[in-house]
Amino acid sequence: MIMYLGLFMVLFLSGNLIFILNRKHFLNILLILEYLMLVLLMMLSLIVVNLMNEDYCLMLFMILMVSEGVLGLSILVSLVRLMGNDYFQIFNTMSC
């Protein structure tokens, strides 16, 4: 189990490194965030199922993952409709 947790930590840290280095397009940011959430789900499922036998926590986490994904995609669609591209730099020029 410790070997799997080490593997998941390496995957999570590599995802964070990619997130830091790749911030040009909003769609890339959303994909990297979904990757990080999947790694966290695998890590949480390994810990929760092996130690506590609670599946309710995993269901809540998956619901939060789906909600976060839908919110990100709706922001992406409205950004593309409003500005015509998905560059992340455009948020600096938008005025509320």
Secondary structure as a PSIPRED ss2 file (coil, helix, strand):
# PSIPRED VFORMAT (PSIPRED V4.0)

   1 M C   1.000  0.000  0.000
   2 I H   0.000  1.000  0.000
   3 M H   0.000  1.000  0.000
   4 Y H   0.000  1.000  0.000
   5 L H   0.000  1.000  0.000
   6 G H   0.000  1.000  0.000
   7 L H   0.000  1.000  0.000
   8 F H   0.000  1.000  0.000
   9 M H   0.000  1.000  0.000
  10 V H   0.000  1.000  0.000
  11 L H   0.000  1.000  0.000
  12 F H   0.000  1.000  0.000
  13 L H   0.000  1.000  0.000
  14 S H   0.000  1.000  0.000
  15 G H   0.000  1.000  0.000
  16 N H   0.000  1.000  0.000
  17 L H   0.000  1.000  0.000
  18 I H   0.000  1.000  0.000
  19 F H   0.000  1.000  0.000
  20 I H   0.000  1.000  0.000
  21 L H   0.000  1.000  0.000
  22 N C   1.000  0.000  0.000
  23 R C   1.000  0.000  0.000
  24 K C   1.000  0.000  0.000
  25 H E   0.000  0.000  1.000
  26 F H   0.000  1.000  0.000
  27 L H   0.000  1.000  0.000
  28 N H   0.000  1.000  0.000
  29 I H   0.000  1.000  0.000
  30 L H   0.000  1.000  0.000
  31 L H   0.000  1.000  0.000
  32 I H   0.000  1.000  0.000
  33 L H   0.000  1.000  0.000
  34 E H   0.000  1.000  0.000
  35 Y H   0.000  1.000  0.000
  36 L H   0.000  1.000  0.000
  37 M H   0.000  1.000  0.000
  38 L H   0.000  1.000  0.000
  39 V H   0.000  1.000  0.000
  40 L H   0.000  1.000  0.000
  41 L H   0.000  1.000  0.000
  42 M H   0.000  1.000  0.000
  43 M H   0.000  1.000  0.000
  44 L H   0.000  1.000  0.000
  45 S H   0.000  1.000  0.000
  46 L H   0.000  1.000  0.000
  47 I H   0.000  1.000  0.000
  48 V H   0.000  1.000  0.000
  49 V H   0.000  1.000  0.000
  50 N H   0.000  1.000  0.000
  51 L H   0.000  1.000  0.000
  52 M C   1.000  0.000  0.000
  53 N C   1.000  0.000  0.000
  54 E C   1.000  0.000  0.000
  55 D C   1.000  0.000  0.000
  56 Y H   0.000  1.000  0.000
  57 C H   0.000  1.000  0.000
  58 L H   0.000  1.000  0.000
  59 M H   0.000  1.000  0.000
  60 L H   0.000  1.000  0.000
  61 F H   0.000  1.000  0.000
  62 M H   0.000  1.000  0.000
  63 I H   0.000  1.000  0.000
  64 L H   0.000  1.000  0.000
  65 M H   0.000  1.000  0.000
  66 V H   0.000  1.000  0.000
  67 S H   0.000  1.000  0.000
  68 E H   0.000  1.000  0.000
  69 G H   0.000  1.000  0.000
  70 V H   0.000  1.000  0.000
  71 L H   0.000  1.000  0.000
  72 G H   0.000  1.000  0.000
  73 L H   0.000  1.000  0.000
  74 S H   0.000  1.000  0.000
  75 I H   0.000  1.000  0.000
  76 L H   0.000  1.000  0.000
  77 V H   0.000  1.000  0.000
  78 S H   0.000  1.000  0.000
  79 L H   0.000  1.000  0.000
  80 V H   0.000  1.000  0.000
  81 R H   0.000  1.000  0.000
  82 L H   0.000  1.000  0.000
  83 M H   0.000  1.000  0.000
  84 G C   1.000  0.000  0.000
  85 N C   1.000  0.000  0.000
  86 D C   1.000  0.000  0.000
  87 Y E   0.000  0.000  1.000
  88 F H   0.000  1.000  0.000
  89 Q H   0.000  1.000  0.000
  90 I H   0.000  1.000  0.000
  91 F H   0.000  1.000  0.000
  92 N H   0.000  1.000  0.000
  93 T C   1.000  0.000  0.000
  94 M C   1.000  0.000  0.000
  95 S C   1.000  0.000  0.000
  96 C C   1.000  0.000  0.000
